[in-house]
Amino acid sequence: MRLIWTQKAATDQPAFTPARLFEAKYDWLMRWAMHFAQNDRAAAEDLVQDAFVRLMNSWPRIKDSIDDAEPILYSYLRYSYLTEIRRGRHFRFEDLALIEFDDLRLSLKEEKSVDPIEIQDDLRRVVAYLCWRKRSAKSASVLLLRFFQGYFPEEIARITLMRRSDVDKLLKLAREEVKTYLADSSRVQIMHHGNPPELMPRQMAVSSEHFAVELRNTIFEARFGACLSPEDLLRQYRAEKPKPISCELLAHIVSCKDCLEAVHSSNGFPPIPLRSEEGVSNLRRRSRRGTDQVTPASKEEIRRVLAGGMERFRQLYEHHPRSLSIVVDGDILAKRDISSATSELMVQTGKERDLNIVEVVSEQNIPMLTFYVGALPPQAPPEQSQKVELSDGRKLELRLQFTGEGIVVEVFYHDPTLLTAAHDSAESFSESEDGLGEIAAMTPREIPAAIENKPRRRPWWRWFLSRIKKMDFPEMNPMLATAMVCAVAAIVFLVLSLRSVSVIKPGEMLQRATAAESRAVQSGPGVVVETVRIQTPRRKLERTIYRDIQGRRRTRDQGLSQAETTMRKEIEDIDIPWNDPLSVASFRDWHDRVTVAREVVKRPKQGLLTLITTVAEGAIASESLTVRESDFHAVERTVQLRDAETVEIAELNYSVLPWNSVNSDLFEPVSDAGPVIRSNVHAVLHPLIPHTLSSVEIDEAELSARLVLNRLRLDTNDRVELVRRNFIPCRTYRLQY
């Protein structure tokens, strides 16, 4: 039975809506969709959702004039199918980077036209990079929310407590930075953080549904820090004048399922498949292949497909295109880039051209406006038009003029947000807690303009001098001058004395740093990716270290260059492990073995603590360990030798990644004998296993002792005696002096 209604009937009963029409004709649509999709139910549901979006798009124009819904629905369904099979041919008129799409779902559609293995490997690299970058730049957290978790810019502005224009800027900056990273990762260097981690390609592809779940789990596995209580978290949003969420807290929220859900619920956001457990599970429940017989759909299936269609329509409503194209029955006739607040586009077709569907499509193949041509003149008026209201006050209008020479298609697009773009670019960007703000996330070409537009703060010393000049001082005399000199000397002496005193007890700092390192081992499985810089008076080296955080798997031996081999020998000679040079445990081993002459803890700059240990004898004169004051994580180690040489080790990057983000070939397979003892575990935890030395080992030990005596020029002293004695279970030496 056909669904027919008139204007009179609409006054006698509740008005029909696209959703009610969709529910009434769902089984009919699915039968045709299964026919077009060759019984692939998942593809059929996608076609039905695309047809629903086109129905919603054109509903204001056709709702009062339509008599029979099936021809329109069939045209939309068939057109959606033709658009899908044209993807990769006619519709690939613009080569976009993956990260330039609005969200993950749109980029995954490109799997149908390009290599899915390459796409998925690139997206895995992007997720790992953003999870590393989010602790130093808000732009990375904003892009994770938008692209991978499906939040719209207006929702992100409410999550971050920022202006909508600032969110758009951060998204643009983050996308540019990610494109630079994908093109050449060596070009990306963040101040105080070094180079980003580099992942090995998987060279394998999985289904889109499973891949979306994999990326989502990777983001949640990158959580760090403890959660705030729900009351403390929501208090940030309920303040009278809420301040923007800090970079550190935002980086935690985007990777914490509980905190994100609390913020999500407090703002009343609707669920989206990419960011809800129910939506992801629904994607997995869709069968990949059906039968020729389509059984009547359940209410649950209709509700799920309808919700997906509504979410796609909202995606269209929020989408800001960078270019628009006129597509007539699947053929692209004209295209224009959007560079101003008002844009116009016009094209004329030939006389012989018949129209069925005219669309305005963005560069991401999103149908911004769908015009169904039900009739041609003289059955229809010579001029027809349709308008669409979009977010942020944007408007899109399509006009058709039927002339004797053909059909003229005109498109008018108005975006008021572009009017204020120049004004907003002169304002300062939201700053991260290290004071660098989002300038660190910019490309080299964008940094000078951003610095020029950024408001300059007056230096403190100029402010102080201006205040001094305004003060009225009494006439200078010898007594006043003496008093001022004494006061300045007292202040200088107080500052120097405070700097020489430890801000924390050395033993307490070392204990807390060791405990922090132990907590990292117990935090769960993962791979530490650490980039360090090792510098000596003769050479400088930067290397990236991959390490099992739980110590169960050892890294495979990699081929070292001659410079690396020499450097390794130099630092191992002073008891610094090559694969964990910033190990707190190795520093503590050295600390416990030597005779400490003096040690003090200083704060070299805000947020850092340095333990300086000076010894009375040995090849090492002093050694220092610098940790972050917030979590006591070691970031720098310096060794001062008695021959005036210095070895400096500094951390450039540190991140913990899940095992599925790292090439497992970098590690040895897990041994059946049990877990491998970590090289940085404190020496007192190692069991003392008895070992009987062979005669060759005893001879080598004696030779080493004699070489040491020769270097110290003690082998000619009669009071030095080298004696062998046998003990059980091993043989030892006594150096008698």
JOJOHU-V217765 format. One line per field, one symbol per residue. burial: 1 if it has 16 or more other ideal C-beta (glycine too) atoms within 10 Angstrom, else 0. A space follows every 50 residues. Layout:
burial = ???
This chain:
burial = 00101000000000010100111011011101110110011111111111 11111111001000010010011011111110110100001000000111 11111111111000010011111111111111111111111111111111 11101111110100111111101111110011001001010011111010 00001001101111110111111100010000100100000001101111 11111100110111000010011111001101100100010001001000 11011111111111111011101111110001101101000010101010 00001011111111111111111100000000010101011001011111 01000010111111101100000000001101010011111100010001 00000000000000000000000000000000000000000000000000 01000100110111011001000001111111011100001010111111 10110000000001001101100001111111111111111001000011 11000000111111100001111111100001111111111000001111 11111111001100001000000000010111000000000000000100 0000000010000000000000000000001000000
